[in-house]
Amino acid sequence: MADDPARTYGDADIAWLLGSRLGGYLITDQEDGTTVYRLFHDALRMALREQWRDLLARPDPGMAGG
């Protein structure tokens, strides 16, 4: 989320962000052994680019809801 390398964010900043309405737009990820928070649309974009065939595949009839 942070693009400014001169600015650092602490636990209080993260707690505020996750408690705000913006927290609903974030997903948790790991980078170099550190928990990071990313915008969910970045993950959606990656899935649509790289896994679109899987998303279009027919669901397994044995799966619940399929």
mmCIF file of the N, C-alpha and C atoms, coordinates in Angstrom:
data_MODEL
# 
_entry.id   MODEL 
# 
loop_
_atom_site.group_PDB 
_atom_site.id 
_atom_site.type_symbol 
_atom_site.label_atom_id 
_atom_site.label_alt_id 
_atom_site.label_comp_id 
_atom_site.label_asym_id 
_atom_site.label_entity_id 
_atom_site.label_seq_id 
_atom_site.pdbx_PDB_ins_code 
_atom_site.Cartn_x 
_atom_site.Cartn_y 
_atom_site.Cartn_z 
_atom_site.occupancy 
_atom_site.B_iso_or_equiv 
_atom_site.pdbx_formal_charge 
_atom_site.auth_seq_id 
_atom_site.auth_comp_id 
_atom_site.auth_asym_id 
_atom_site.auth_atom_id 
_atom_site.pdbx_PDB_model_num 
ATOM 1   N N  . MET A 1 1  ? 0.818   -1.189  0.000   1.00 0.00 ? 1  MET A N  1 
ATOM 2   C CA . MET A 1 1  ? 0.000   0.000   0.000   1.00 0.00 ? 1  MET A CA 1 
ATOM 3   C C  . MET A 1 1  ? 0.864   1.254   0.000   1.00 0.00 ? 1  MET A C  1 
ATOM 4   N N  . ALA A 1 2  ? 2.000   1.195   0.652   1.00 0.00 ? 2  ALA A N  1 
ATOM 5   C CA . ALA A 1 2  ? 2.840   2.380   0.783   1.00 0.00 ? 2  ALA A CA 1 
ATOM 6   C C  . ALA A 1 2  ? 3.795   2.490   -0.396  1.00 0.00 ? 2  ALA A C  1 
ATOM 7   N N  . ASP A 1 3  ? 3.745   3.613   -1.084  1.00 0.00 ? 3  ASP A N  1 
ATOM 8   C CA . ASP A 1 3  ? 4.634   3.840   -2.220  1.00 0.00 ? 3  ASP A CA 1 
ATOM 9   C C  . ASP A 1 3  ? 5.785   4.777   -1.869  1.00 0.00 ? 3  ASP A C  1 
ATOM 10  N N  . ASP A 1 4  ? 5.743   5.404   -0.707  1.00 0.00 ? 4  ASP A N  1 
ATOM 11  C CA . ASP A 1 4  ? 6.759   6.371   -0.305  1.00 0.00 ? 4  ASP A CA 1 
ATOM 12  C C  . ASP A 1 4  ? 7.770   5.689   0.613   1.00 0.00 ? 4  ASP A C  1 
ATOM 13  N N  . PRO A 1 5  ? 8.976   5.381   0.120   1.00 0.00 ? 5  PRO A N  1 
ATOM 14  C CA . PRO A 1 5  ? 9.953   4.682   0.954   1.00 0.00 ? 5  PRO A CA 1 
ATOM 15  C C  . PRO A 1 5  ? 10.431  5.506   2.145   1.00 0.00 ? 5  PRO A C  1 
ATOM 16  N N  . ALA A 1 6  ? 10.230  6.816   2.121   1.00 0.00 ? 6  ALA A N  1 
ATOM 17  C CA . ALA A 1 6  ? 10.640  7.664   3.224   1.00 0.00 ? 6  ALA A CA 1 
ATOM 18  C C  . ALA A 1 6  ? 9.648   7.604   4.391   1.00 0.00 ? 6  ALA A C  1 
ATOM 19  N N  . ARG A 1 7  ? 8.463   7.090   4.144   1.00 0.00 ? 7  ARG A N  1 
ATOM 20  C CA . ARG A 1 7  ? 7.415   7.022   5.181   1.00 0.00 ? 7  ARG A CA 1 
ATOM 21  C C  . ARG A 1 7  ? 7.327   5.602   5.697   1.00 0.00 ? 7  ARG A C  1 
ATOM 22  N N  . THR A 1 8  ? 7.339   5.466   7.008   1.00 0.00 ? 8  THR A N  1 
ATOM 23  C CA . THR A 1 8  ? 7.176   4.150   7.617   1.00 0.00 ? 8  THR A CA 1 
ATOM 24  C C  . THR A 1 8  ? 5.843   4.118   8.363   1.00 0.00 ? 8  THR A C  1 
ATOM 25  N N  . TYR A 1 9  ? 5.286   2.933   8.481   1.00 0.00 ? 9  TYR A N  1 
ATOM 26  C CA . TYR A 1 9  ? 4.012   2.745   9.147   1.00 0.00 ? 9  TYR A CA 1 
ATOM 27  C C  . TYR A 1 9  ? 4.194   1.746   10.277  1.00 0.00 ? 9  TYR A C  1 
ATOM 28  N N  . GLY A 1 10 ? 3.584   2.035   11.408  1.00 0.00 ? 10 GLY A N  1 
ATOM 29  C CA . GLY A 1 10 ? 3.691   1.166   12.567  1.00 0.00 ? 10 GLY A CA 1 
ATOM 30  C C  . GLY A 1 10 ? 2.415   0.372   12.792  1.00 0.00 ? 10 GLY A C  1 
ATOM 31  N N  . ASP A 1 11 ? 2.427   -0.383  13.883  1.00 0.00 ? 11 ASP A N  1 
ATOM 32  C CA . ASP A 1 11 ? 1.281   -1.221  14.224  1.00 0.00 ? 11 ASP A CA 1 
ATOM 33  C C  . ASP A 1 11 ? 0.001   -0.407  14.406  1.00 0.00 ? 11 ASP A C  1 
ATOM 34  N N  . ALA A 1 12 ? 0.108   0.778   15.002  1.00 0.00 ? 12 ALA A N  1 
ATOM 35  C CA . ALA A 1 12 ? -1.079  1.616   15.211  1.00 0.00 ? 12 ALA A CA 1 
ATOM 36  C C  . ALA A 1 12 ? -1.681  2.055   13.882  1.00 0.00 ? 12 ALA A C  1 
ATOM 37  N N  . ASP A 1 13 ? -0.828  2.372   12.904  1.00 0.00 ? 13 ASP A N  1 
ATOM 38  C CA . ASP A 1 13 ? -1.318  2.754   11.571  1.00 0.00 ? 13 ASP A CA 1 
ATOM 39  C C  . ASP A 1 13 ? -2.060  1.600   10.917  1.00 0.00 ? 13 ASP A C  1 
ATOM 40  N N  . ILE A 1 14 ? -1.487  0.405   11.025  1.00 0.00 ? 14 ILE A N  1 
ATOM 41  C CA . ILE A 1 14 ? -2.110  -0.774  10.417  1.00 0.00 ? 14 ILE A CA 1 
ATOM 42  C C  . ILE A 1 14 ? -3.422  -1.106  11.104  1.00 0.00 ? 14 ILE A C  1 
ATOM 43  N N  . ALA A 1 15 ? -3.440  -1.027  12.435  1.00 0.00 ? 15 ALA A N  1 
ATOM 44  C CA . ALA A 1 15 ? -4.677  -1.301  13.187  1.00 0.00 ? 15 ALA A CA 1 
ATOM 45  C C  . ALA A 1 15 ? -5.766  -0.319  12.782  1.00 0.00 ? 15 ALA A C  1 
ATOM 46  N N  . TRP A 1 16 ? -5.407  0.958   12.619  1.00 0.00 ? 16 TRP A N  1 
ATOM 47  C CA . TRP A 1 16 ? -6.393  1.955   12.198  1.00 0.00 ? 16 TRP A CA 1 
ATOM 48  C C  . TRP A 1 16 ? -6.932  1.604   10.811  1.00 0.00 ? 16 TRP A C  1 
ATOM 49  N N  . LEU A 1 17 ? -6.024  1.287   9.884   1.00 0.00 ? 17 LEU A N  1 
ATOM 50  C CA . LEU A 1 17 ? -6.431  0.984   8.514   1.00 0.00 ? 17 LEU A CA 1 
ATOM 51  C C  . LEU A 1 17 ? -7.354  -0.230  8.469   1.00 0.00 ? 17 LEU A C  1 
ATOM 52  N N  . LEU A 1 18 ? -6.983  -1.293  9.170   1.00 0.00 ? 18 LEU A N  1 
ATOM 53  C CA . LEU A 1 18 ? -7.804  -2.499  9.157   1.00 0.00 ? 18 LEU A CA 1 
ATOM 54  C C  . LEU A 1 18 ? -9.150  -2.280  9.836   1.00 0.00 ? 18 LEU A C  1 
ATOM 55  N N  . GLY A 1 19 ? -9.216  -1.361  10.796  1.00 0.00 ? 19 GLY A N  1 
ATOM 56  C CA . GLY A 1 19 ? -10.472 -1.062  11.477  1.00 0.00 ? 19 GLY A CA 1 
ATOM 57  C C  . GLY A 1 19 ? -11.356 -0.089  10.718  1.00 0.00 ? 19 GLY A C  1 
ATOM 58  N N  . SER A 1 20 ? -10.802 0.537   9.700   1.00 0.00 ? 20 SER A N  1 
ATOM 59  C CA . SER A 1 20 ? -11.574 1.505   8.919   1.00 0.00 ? 20 SER A CA 1 
ATOM 60  C C  . SER A 1 20 ? -12.355 0.785   7.810   1.00 0.00 ? 20 SER A C  1 
ATOM 61  N N  . ARG A 1 21 ? -13.185 1.537   7.132   1.00 0.00 ? 21 ARG A N  1 
ATOM 62  C CA . ARG A 1 21 ? -13.948 0.979   6.004   1.00 0.00 ? 21 ARG A CA 1 
ATOM 63  C C  . ARG A 1 21 ? -13.023 0.502   4.893   1.00 0.00 ? 21 ARG A C  1 
ATOM 64  N N  . LEU A 1 22 ? -11.841 1.077   4.810   1.00 0.00 ? 22 LEU A N  1 
ATOM 65  C CA . LEU A 1 22 ? -10.883 0.667   3.784   1.00 0.00 ? 22 LEU A CA 1 
ATOM 66  C C  . LEU A 1 22 ? -10.391 -0.757  3.995   1.00 0.00 ? 22 LEU A C  1 
ATOM 67  N N  . GLY A 1 23 ? -10.427 -1.238  5.224   1.00 0.00 ? 23 GLY A N  1 
ATOM 68  C CA . GLY A 1 23 ? -9.972  -2.590  5.529   1.00 0.00 ? 23 GLY A CA 1 
ATOM 69  C C  . GLY A 1 23 ? -10.699 -3.658  4.725   1.00 0.00 ? 23 GLY A C  1 
ATOM 70  N N  . GLY A 1 24 ? -11.922 -3.373  4.309   1.00 0.00 ? 24 GLY A N  1 
ATOM 71  C CA . GLY A 1 24 ? -12.694 -4.321  3.506   1.00 0.00 ? 24 GLY A CA 1 
ATOM 72  C C  . GLY A 1 24 ? -12.142 -4.522  2.109   1.00 0.00 ? 24 GLY A C  1 
ATOM 73  N N  . TYR A 1 25 ? -11.240 -3.672  1.692   1.00 0.00 ? 25 TYR A N  1 
ATOM 74  C CA . TYR A 1 25 ? -10.658 -3.759  0.353   1.00 0.00 ? 25 TYR A CA 1 
ATOM 75  C C  . TYR A 1 25 ? -9.258  -4.366  0.348   1.00 0.00 ? 25 TYR A C  1 
ATOM 76  N N  . LEU A 1 26 ? -8.829  -4.871  1.510   1.00 0.00 ? 26 LEU A N  1 
ATOM 77  C CA . LEU A 1 26 ? -7.474  -5.392  1.639   1.00 0.00 ? 26 LEU A CA 1 
ATOM 78  C C  . LEU A 1 26 ? -7.457  -6.902  1.804   1.00 0.00 ? 26 LEU A C  1 
ATOM 79  N N  . ILE A 1 27 ? -6.378  -7.513  1.337   1.00 0.00 ? 27 ILE A N  1 
ATOM 80  C CA . ILE A 1 27 ? -6.128  -8.923  1.587   1.00 0.00 ? 27 ILE A CA 1 
ATOM 81  C C  . ILE A 1 27 ? -4.760  -9.027  2.261   1.00 0.00 ? 27 ILE A C  1 
ATOM 82  N N  . THR A 1 28 ? -4.585  -10.086 3.022   1.00 0.00 ? 28 THR A N  1 
ATOM 83  C CA . THR A 1 28 ? -3.318  -10.336 3.695   1.00 0.00 ? 28 THR A CA 1 
ATOM 84  C C  . THR A 1 28 ? -2.452  -11.210 2.809   1.00 0.00 ? 28 THR A C  1 
ATOM 85  N N  . ASP A 1 29 ? -1.167  -10.891 2.736   1.00 0.00 ? 29 ASP A N  1 
ATOM 86  C CA . ASP A 1 29 ? -0.228  -11.643 1.920   1.00 0.00 ? 29 ASP A CA 1 
ATOM 87  C C  . ASP A 1 29 ? 1.090   -11.724 2.678   1.00 0.00 ? 29 ASP A C  1 
ATOM 88  N N  . GLN A 1 30 ? 2.019   -12.518 2.179   1.00 0.00 ? 30 GLN A N  1 
ATOM 89  C CA . GLN A 1 30 ? 3.359   -12.631 2.756   1.00 0.00 ? 30 GLN A CA 1 
ATOM 90  C C  . GLN A 1 30 ? 4.384   -12.189 1.716   1.00 0.00 ? 30 GLN A C  1 
ATOM 91  N N  . GLU A 1 31 ? 5.360   -11.413 2.142   1.00 0.00 ? 31 GLU A N  1 
ATOM 92  C CA . GLU A 1 31 ? 6.450   -10.981 1.268   1.00 0.00 ? 31 GLU A CA 1 
ATOM 93  C C  . GLU A 1 31 ? 7.739   -10.973 2.081   1.00 0.00 ? 31 GLU A C  1 
ATOM 94  N N  . ASP A 1 32 ? 8.680   -11.793 1.693   1.00 0.00 ? 32 ASP A N  1 
ATOM 95  C CA . ASP A 1 32 ? 9.960   -11.899 2.403   1.00 0.00 ? 32 ASP A CA 1 
ATOM 96  C C  . ASP A 1 32 ? 9.761   -12.200 3.891   1.00 0.00 ? 32 ASP A C  1 
ATOM 97  N N  . GLY A 1 33 ? 8.785   -13.062 4.202   1.00 0.00 ? 33 GLY A N  1 
ATOM 98  C CA . GLY A 1 33 ? 8.537   -13.455 5.580   1.00 0.00 ? 33 GLY A CA 1 
ATOM 99  C C  . GLY A 1 33 ? 7.801   -12.425 6.417   1.00 0.00 ? 33 GLY A C  1 
ATOM 100 N N  . THR A 1 34 ? 7.316   -11.369 5.785   1.00 0.00 ? 34 THR A N  1 
ATOM 101 C CA . THR A 1 34 ? 6.608   -10.303 6.485   1.00 0.00 ? 34 THR A CA 1 
ATOM 102 C C  . THR A 1 34 ? 5.172   -10.254 5.990   1.00 0.00 ? 34 THR A C  1 
ATOM 103 N N  . THR A 1 35 ? 4.231   -10.068 6.927   1.00 0.00 ? 35 THR A N  1 
ATOM 104 C CA . THR A 1 35 ? 2.839   -9.900  6.538   1.00 0.00 ? 35 THR A CA 1 
ATOM 105 C C  . THR A 1 35 ? 2.663   -8.534  5.903   1.00 0.00 ? 35 THR A C  1 
ATOM 106 N N  . VAL A 1 36 ? 2.041   -8.526  4.734   1.00 0.00 ? 36 VAL A N  1 
ATOM 107 C CA . VAL A 1 36 ? 1.746   -7.281  4.034   1.00 0.00 ? 36 VAL A CA 1 
ATOM 108 C C  . VAL A 1 36 ? 0.267   -7.266  3.682   1.00 0.00 ? 36 VAL A C  1 
ATOM 109 N N  . TYR A 1 37 ? -0.253  -6.093  3.434   1.00 0.00 ? 37 TYR A N  1 
ATOM 110 C CA . TYR A 1 37 ? -1.653  -5.925  3.065   1.00 0.00 ? 37 TYR A CA 1 
ATOM 111 C C  . TYR A 1 37 ? -1.696  -5.311  1.678   1.00 0.00 ? 37 TYR A C  1 
ATOM 112 N N  . ARG A 1 38 ? -2.486  -5.930  0.823   1.00 0.00 ? 38 ARG A N  1 
ATOM 113 C CA . ARG A 1 38 ? -2.591  -5.482  -0.568  1.00 0.00 ? 38 ARG A CA 1 
ATOM 114 C C  . ARG A 1 38 ? -4.061  -5.220  -0.907  1.00 0.00 ? 38 ARG A C  1 
ATOM 115 N N  . LEU A 1 39 ? -4.265  -4.361  -1.876  1.00 0.00 ? 39 LEU A N  1 
ATOM 116 C CA . LEU A 1 39 ? -5.623  -4.131  -2.363  1.00 0.00 ? 39 LEU A CA 1 
ATOM 117 C C  . LEU A 1 39 ? -6.135  -5.399  -3.035  1.00 0.00 ? 39 LEU A C  1 
ATOM 118 N N  . PHE A 1 40 ? -7.364  -5.787  -2.737  1.00 0.00 ? 40 PHE A N  1 
ATOM 119 C CA . PHE A 1 40 ? -7.892  -7.033  -3.284  1.00 0.00 ? 40 PHE A CA 1 
ATOM 120 C C  . PHE A 1 40 ? -7.955  -7.010  -4.797  1.00 0.00 ? 40 PHE A C  1 
ATOM 121 N N  . HIS A 1 41 ? -8.119  -5.847  -5.405  1.00 0.00 ? 41 HIS A N  1 
ATOM 122 C CA . HIS A 1 41 ? -8.225  -5.822  -6.865  1.00 0.00 ? 41 HIS A CA 1 
ATOM 123 C C  . HIS A 1 41 ? -6.910  -6.213  -7.536  1.00 0.00 ? 41 HIS A C  1 
ATOM 124 N N  . ASP A 1 42 ? -5.788  -6.065  -6.832  1.00 0.00 ? 42 ASP A N  1 
ATOM 125 C CA . ASP A 1 42 ? -4.518  -6.535  -7.393  1.00 0.00 ? 42 ASP A CA 1 
ATOM 126 C C  . ASP A 1 42 ? -4.535  -8.059  -7.518  1.00 0.00 ? 42 ASP A C  1 
ATOM 127 N N  . ALA A 1 43 ? -5.067  -8.739  -6.490  1.00 0.00 ? 43 ALA A N  1 
ATOM 128 C CA . ALA A 1 43 ? -5.173  -10.199 -6.529  1.00 0.00 ? 43 ALA A CA 1 
ATOM 129 C C  . ALA A 1 43 ? -6.184  -10.630 -7.588  1.00 0.00 ? 43 ALA A C  1 
ATOM 130 N N  . LEU A 1 44 ? -7.272  -9.894  -7.706  1.00 0.00 ? 44 LEU A N  1 
ATOM 131 C CA . LEU A 1 44 ? -8.272  -10.211 -8.727  1.00 0.00 ? 44 LEU A CA 1 
ATOM 132 C C  . LEU A 1 44 ? -7.677  -10.046 -10.122 1.00 0.00 ? 44 LEU A C  1 
ATOM 133 N N  . ARG A 1 45 ? -6.931  -8.982  -10.336 1.00 0.00 ? 45 ARG A N  1 
ATOM 134 C CA . ARG A 1 45 ? -6.298  -8.761  -11.642 1.00 0.00 ? 45 ARG A CA 1 
ATOM 135 C C  . ARG A 1 45 ? -5.352  -9.911  -11.980 1.00 0.00 ? 45 ARG A C  1 
ATOM 136 N N  . MET A 1 46 ? -4.561  -10.347 -11.006 1.00 0.00 ? 46 MET A N  1 
ATOM 137 C CA . MET A 1 46 ? -3.624  -11.443 -11.231 1.00 0.00 ? 46 MET A CA 1 
ATOM 138 C C  . MET A 1 46 ? -4.379  -12.731 -11.565 1.00 0.00 ? 46 MET A C  1 
ATOM 139 N N  . ALA A 1 47 ? -5.455  -13.016 -10.851 1.00 0.00 ? 47 ALA A N  1 
ATOM 140 C CA . ALA A 1 47 ? -6.227  -14.227 -11.125 1.00 0.00 ? 47 ALA A CA 1 
ATOM 141 C C  . ALA A 1 47 ? -6.834  -14.188 -12.527 1.00 0.00 ? 47 ALA A C  1 
ATOM 142 N N  . LEU A 1 48 ? -7.354  -13.044 -12.919 1.00 0.00 ? 48 LEU A N  1 
ATOM 143 C CA . LEU A 1 48 ? -7.951  -12.933 -14.249 1.00 0.00 ? 48 LEU A CA 1 
ATOM 144 C C  . LEU A 1 48 ? -6.905  -13.053 -15.353 1.00 0.00 ? 48 LEU A C  1 
ATOM 145 N N  . ARG A 1 49 ? -5.706  -12.583 -15.100 1.00 0.00 ? 49 ARG A N  1 
ATOM 146 C CA . ARG A 1 49 ? -4.640  -12.688 -16.096 1.00 0.00 ? 49 ARG A CA 1 
ATOM 147 C C  . ARG A 1 49 ? -4.052  -14.091 -16.180 1.00 0.00 ? 49 ARG A C  1 
ATOM 148 N N  . GLU A 1 50 ? -3.820  -14.710 -15.011 1.00 0.00 ? 50 GLU A N  1 
ATOM 149 C CA . GLU A 1 50 ? -3.049  -15.938 -14.968 1.00 0.00 ? 50 GLU A CA 1 
ATOM 150 C C  . GLU A 1 50 ? -3.863  -17.209 -14.760 1.00 0.00 ? 50 GLU A C  1 
ATOM 151 N N  . GLN A 1 51 ? -5.073  -17.098 -14.252 1.00 0.00 ? 51 GLN A N  1 
ATOM 152 C CA . GLN A 1 51 ? -5.852  -18.295 -13.935 1.00 0.00 ? 51 GLN A CA 1 
ATOM 153 C C  . GLN A 1 51 ? -7.218  -18.289 -14.611 1.00 0.00 ? 51 GLN A C  1 
ATOM 154 N N  . TRP A 1 52 ? -7.355  -17.539 -15.671 1.00 0.00 ? 52 TRP A N  1 
ATOM 155 C CA . TRP A 1 52 ? -8.672  -17.403 -16.285 1.00 0.00 ? 52 TRP A CA 1 
ATOM 156 C C  . TRP A 1 52 ? -9.218  -18.728 -16.772 1.00 0.00 ? 52 TRP A C  1 
ATOM 157 N N  . ARG A 1 53 ? -8.345  -19.626 -17.225 1.00 0.00 ? 53 ARG A N  1 
ATOM 158 C CA . ARG A 1 53 ? -8.841  -20.934 -17.690 1.00 0.00 ? 53 ARG A CA 1 
ATOM 159 C C  . ARG A 1 53 ? -9.454  -21.716 -16.535 1.00 0.00 ? 53 ARG A C  1 
ATOM 160 N N  . ASP A 1 54 ? -8.802  -21.660 -15.370 1.00 0.00 ? 54 ASP A N  1 
ATOM 161 C CA . ASP A 1 54 ? -9.340  -22.343 -14.189 1.00 0.00 ? 54 ASP A CA 1 
ATOM 162 C C  . ASP A 1 54 ? -10.681 -21.744 -13.782 1.00 0.00 ? 54 ASP A C  1 
ATOM 163 N N  . LEU A 1 55 ? -10.816 -20.433 -13.906 1.00 0.00 ? 55 LEU A N  1 
ATOM 164 C CA . LEU A 1 55 ? -12.061 -19.776 -13.517 1.00 0.00 ? 55 LEU A CA 1 
ATOM 165 C C  . LEU A 1 55 ? -13.207 -20.130 -14.453 1.00 0.00 ? 55 LEU A C  1 
ATOM 166 N N  . LEU A 1 56 ? -12.894 -20.438 -15.715 1.00 0.00 ? 56 LEU A N  1 
ATOM 167 C CA . LEU A 1 56 ? -13.926 -20.788 -16.685 1.00 0.00 ? 56 LEU A CA 1 
ATOM 168 C C  . LEU A 1 56 ? -14.242 -22.280 -16.707 1.00 0.00 ? 56 LEU A C  1 
ATOM 169 N N  . ALA A 1 57 ? -13.429 -23.083 -16.059 1.00 0.00 ? 57 ALA A N  1 
ATOM 170 C CA . ALA A 1 57 ? -13.632 -24.531 -16.060 1.00 0.00 ? 57 ALA A CA 1 
ATOM 171 C C  . ALA A 1 57 ? -14.952 -24.879 -15.379 1.00 0.00 ? 57 ALA A C  1 
ATOM 172 N N  . ARG A 1 58 ? -15.553 -25.940 -15.860 1.00 0.00 ? 58 ARG A N  1 
ATOM 173 C CA . ARG A 1 58 ? -16.810 -26.391 -15.240 1.00 0.00 ? 58 ARG A CA 1 
ATOM 174 C C  . ARG A 1 58 ? -16.522 -26.918 -13.847 1.00 0.00 ? 58 ARG A C  1 
ATOM 175 N N  . PRO A 1 59 ? -17.411 -26.609 -12.905 1.00 0.00 ? 59 PRO A N  1 
ATOM 176 C CA . PRO A 1 59 ? -17.197 -27.117 -11.543 1.00 0.00 ? 59 PRO A CA 1 
ATOM 177 C C  . PRO A 1 59 ? -17.358 -28.647 -11.508 1.00 0.00 ? 59 PRO A C  1 
ATOM 178 N N  . ASP A 1 60 ? -16.653 -29.266 -10.585 1.00 0.00 ? 60 ASP A N  1 
ATOM 179 C CA . ASP A 1 60 ? -16.745 -30.696 -10.376 1.00 0.00 ? 60 ASP A CA 1 
ATOM 180 C C  . ASP A 1 60 ? -18.146 -31.012 -9.859  1.00 0.00 ? 60 ASP A C  1 
ATOM 181 N N  . PRO A 1 61 ? -18.903 -31.902 -10.535 1.00 0.00 ? 61 PRO A N  1 
ATOM 182 C CA . PRO A 1 61 ? -20.275 -32.212 -10.084 1.00 0.00 ? 61 PRO A CA 1 
ATOM 183 C C  . PRO A 1 61 ? -20.320 -32.764 -8.651  1.00 0.00 ? 61 PRO A C  1 
ATOM 184 N N  . GLY A 1 62 ? -19.227 -33.312 -8.172  1.00 0.00 ? 62 GLY A N  1 
ATOM 185 C CA . GLY A 1 62 ? -19.190 -33.850 -6.811  1.00 0.00 ? 62 GLY A CA 1 
ATOM 186 C C  . GLY A 1 62 ? -18.989 -32.781 -5.754  1.00 0.00 ? 62 GLY A C  1 
ATOM 187 N N  . MET A 1 63 ? -18.667 -31.557 -6.172  1.00 0.00 ? 63 MET A N  1 
ATOM 188 C CA . MET A 1 63 ? -18.425 -30.477 -5.216  1.00 0.00 ? 63 MET A CA 1 
ATOM 189 C C  . MET A 1 63 ? -19.751 -29.887 -4.764  1.00 0.00 ? 63 MET A C  1 
ATOM 190 N N  . ALA A 1 64 ? -19.805 -29.448 -3.529  1.00 0.00 ? 64 ALA A N  1 
ATOM 191 C CA . ALA A 1 64 ? -21.008 -28.806 -2.998  1.00 0.00 ? 64 ALA A CA 1 
ATOM 192 C C  . ALA A 1 64 ? -21.304 -27.554 -3.813  1.00 0.00 ? 64 ALA A C  1 
ATOM 193 N N  . GLY A 1 65 ? -22.541 -27.372 -4.172  1.00 0.00 ? 65 GLY A N  1 
ATOM 194 C CA . GLY A 1 65 ? -22.948 -26.209 -4.934  1.00 0.00 ? 65 GLY A CA 1 
ATOM 195 C C  . GLY A 1 65 ? -22.646 -26.306 -6.412  1.00 0.00 ? 65 GLY A C  1 
ATOM 196 N N  . GLY A 1 66 ? -22.050 -27.425 -6.853  1.00 0.00 ? 66 GLY A N  1 
ATOM 197 C CA . GLY A 1 66 ? -21.646 -27.541 -8.246  1.00 0.00 ? 66 GLY A CA 1 
ATOM 198 C C  . GLY A 1 66 ? -22.588 -28.291 -9.101  1.00 0.00 ? 66 GLY A C  1 
# 
